[in-house]
Every structure is written in structure tokens, then in C-alpha cells.
């Protein structure tokens, strides 16, 4: 059996903003699957300890009252999320995300913020294997026009996204997009061993980042810098 028919875990965060260095986790989900079939899930609601901006609440629907009233203390919750994620990675289960550098870097930043061991320290080595449905989609269908949001990519691959920006729904959708990519692009994706696919994503992301940086510098932002590191910044 290929990796896309075996146990996977989808991972997603909803947060107070888009900068991992400054933002905080509000909700998190790990969704265990076998291939695209959901087996179970773990979900967290955290009190981030800072106000949730109105624009973030408008996206994921979690405001200050709910987070403070029902959310777990941030340090406690962040530690639990990291422990659960690393348990699955240590068991050889690939973590699947959509734009992994955001979610994994956000979790790592939160761990450091609370004085907790980061992901690499917990694993005793690199954070791997990771499957990033966005990175793979960009690589195998490089010239497709239109946006690459999770909602749009789900439409392209016929994946149902039941509740956009709900962490569990987004995590499951990321897995199902990754499986759909494997089914459609056998040679480029499905037939690669996990370790090789992880390595290729490092290169694919770097190439994309360098291309975007060059395009931005030629146009509206001569000083643009796009971080080329994947899956963690």
C-alpha cells in the first residue's frame, strides 16, 4: 500500500492573526484518517491570553467571550497539541496540512513563548514526514490560474469542505486533497516514498518562494523577501 492509503493525520490551527511570531492559537485540530477515511479527531479551544481581533473572529467565529469562558489555558493547551502531534510523528504517521509553514511555525512559536520544548526537541530530530497539500498542488499544477485557497483547491479536486475555517473541517479537507493529488498524479506524488516526497517539497517550496520574491521585486515591492524554508520557519 502507498502512503496515501495508510494512516495520516490532518493538522490545522485557527489563530488571532497571520504572523506566527505575534499571533496566538485559538483552536486546533488533529484528525486521524486511513487514507481519506476519517477515524477520529482531537480538538482544542484555547484562551489565547490576548484579545482576538474582530477580523480574526469574523473568519473562524471564535470571540473573546467564548475563548475566555470555555478555552483551555494557552500554555496547557499548546503543550497538549504538541505532544499529540509529536506522538503521531514519532509513530511514523505523516502530518498533513495546507500551508504547513504557517501551522507548524505557529505551534513552534507558541511553544517557545511558553517556555516549552519545541517540536524538533520533542522529536529529537527533524519535523517529518510532512505532507503539504498546497505545496504539492503548486508543484504538480504549476500554471493553473486562480487562487490557491483551501476552498478553491477543494473545488478543483472534488473535496467537500463542510465548514471552512473550522479547524477540524480544514484538517480533514487537507488530508482529502493530499489523497486526491496522489490519485491524480501517481508518478509525481503517489509513487514516491514519504521521505523522498518530504525532500521534494522542501525544493518545491523554495523554488516557489524564490519565484514569488523575484516577481514582487520586479513590480510593486523591490524589497520583498519571501522566506524559503519549509515545513518550518
N, C-alpha and C positions, 0 to 999 in steps of 0.2 A: 504494500500500500504506500502511496505517496503521502507527503506531509499534509496535503490539503484534505485527505480523507481520515486523518488521525486527530487526536486531541489537540485543541487550540484554546487560547483564552483571549477574548477581546478585552481591551482596556480603554477607558475613556474618563476624562475629567471635565467637569464644568466649574468655572472659576470666576473670580471677581474682575478679571481683565485678561489681556493678551500678552503681557510681559512676564515671563517666568520669574524674573529677578524681583519683581514688585508685587505681582498678583498672589492671590491665595486660593486654595482649593475650597469649593463649596460642596460639590457632590463628586462621587467616584463610583465606578462600577467595574467589576471583573465578571465576565460572562464566559463560563466554561462550555465548550462545544466539542462534538466529534464531527469533523468536517463542518458543515453549515448547520448541523442539528444542535439546538440548544439543550444543554444538560442541567445547568444550574447557574446561579449568579450570586454574587456578594455585592451589596450596595452600601454606601456610606453617605450620610448627610453631616456636614461639619459646620461648626460655628467658626468662621474664619478669623474672628477676633478683630476684624476691621469692617467698616461699612461696606455693604455691597452696592456698587453704583447702579443707578437706575437703568443704564443701558445694558448692564450685565443681567439684571433681573428681568428685563424685557426679553432677553434671549432664552434663559433657562428657567425662568419662573420662580426662582428662589429669592426671597427678600430677607431683610434683616430680622423681622419678627419670627419668621419660620426658622431661620438658621439659629438664632439665639434661643428660641424656645425649645426646639427639638434636635438641634445639631449636637454632635459629639464635640468635646474639646479638641481643638485643632491638633495639638501635639499627639494626643492619644490616637486620634483617627488617622493621622498621617503615618504614624508608626504601624498601625494595623494594615493600612493599604500596602505599604512597602513590604511588610512581612508576607502578606498573602501573594503579592506579585512575585517576590523572590522565591517563595516556596514552589510556585509553578515553574519558574525558570530553572530552578535547581533540579526539578524532576524531569527536565527536558521538554517541557511544554512550550511551544513558541507563543510569544505575546504578539497579538495583532492590534494595530492601532491605525488611525487615519491621521497622518501628520505626527508621527511618533516623536520628533524632536520637541514638539510643544508639550505633550503629556508627560513624557519621561523627564524632560528638563524641569518642568514644573514640580513634579514629585521630588526630584533630587534637590531642588532649591528649597522646598518646604522642609525636607529632612535636615538640611544644613541649618536652616533658620531656627529649628527647634533643638539643635544640638544632638541630632540623632545620626547614626551611621547612614551613609548614602547607599545607593543601590549596588555600586561596584564593591564597596566594603562588605556589604552583606553577602554578596555572591562570591567574594574572593577572586574576582576577575571581571571580564567584560560583561556588559548587559547584553545577553544574546541567548538564543536567537530571537530576533525581532522581525516581524513582517509588517511593512508599512504599505497599506493599500494605495495611498496617494502616490508614494514614490514609484511603486510598481506600475500603476496606471500611467503616470507621466512617461515612464521609460518605454513601455510597450506600445503606447498610442500617442506618440510624441506630438503629432501635428493636428490632433483633434481640436477643433475650435470650441469656444465656450468655456464656461467656468469649470473649476475642479472642486467645487464644494462637495461635501458628503452627499447632500441631497441630489445634486446633479449627477454625480458618479453612480449613485444608486439607480437613477433612471437609466443611465447608459447600460448597466449590466443587469437590469431587471430585478433589482433587490428592493424589497419592501422596507421602507423606513417608517416605522409606525408612529414615532414621536420624536421628531428632530430636536436635538439639544437636551434630551433626557439621556443621562449617561449610559444607562443600561441599553437603551434602544440604539444609541450611536455605536456602542461597543459591539453589539451583535451585528449591526449593519456592516461594520468594518470587517468582521470575520467573513461575512457572506460575500462582500465584494472581493476579498482576497481569494476565496474559493472560486468565485466566478471568473476571476482573472486566470487562475490556474486551469480551469476548464477550457477557457477560450484560447489561452496562449500556452500550449503544452510544452513546446520546446524551450521557450524563453523563461517559463515560470514553473510549471508543474513538475518537469523532469529534473530540475536542479535539486541537489541535496540542500538541506536547510543551511548548512554552513556556507556553501557557495552562494546561495541566494542572499544571505545576510551580507556577504562581502560585496556582491554586486550592487546591492542597494547603497552601500557606502559610496561607491563610484557614481552611481546614477544620481544620487542626491548632490554630490559635489559638482558634477557636470551641470546639473540644473541650476544650482546656486551661482556658479561662475557665469553661466549664460545670462541669467537674470541680472546679475550685477553689471555685466558688460552692457546690456541693453539699457538699463537705467542710467548708467554713466554717460551714454551717448545722447540721452534725452533730458528728462526732467530733473535728474538728480546726479550731478557729476561726482558727488562724494559718496554715493551709495555703497554700502557694504552689506553683503548677504553672507551670513555665517554658513560655511560649507559642511559643518560637522553633522554626522548622523550616526546613531539614533539619539545621541545626547549632545547637548551643547555645553 
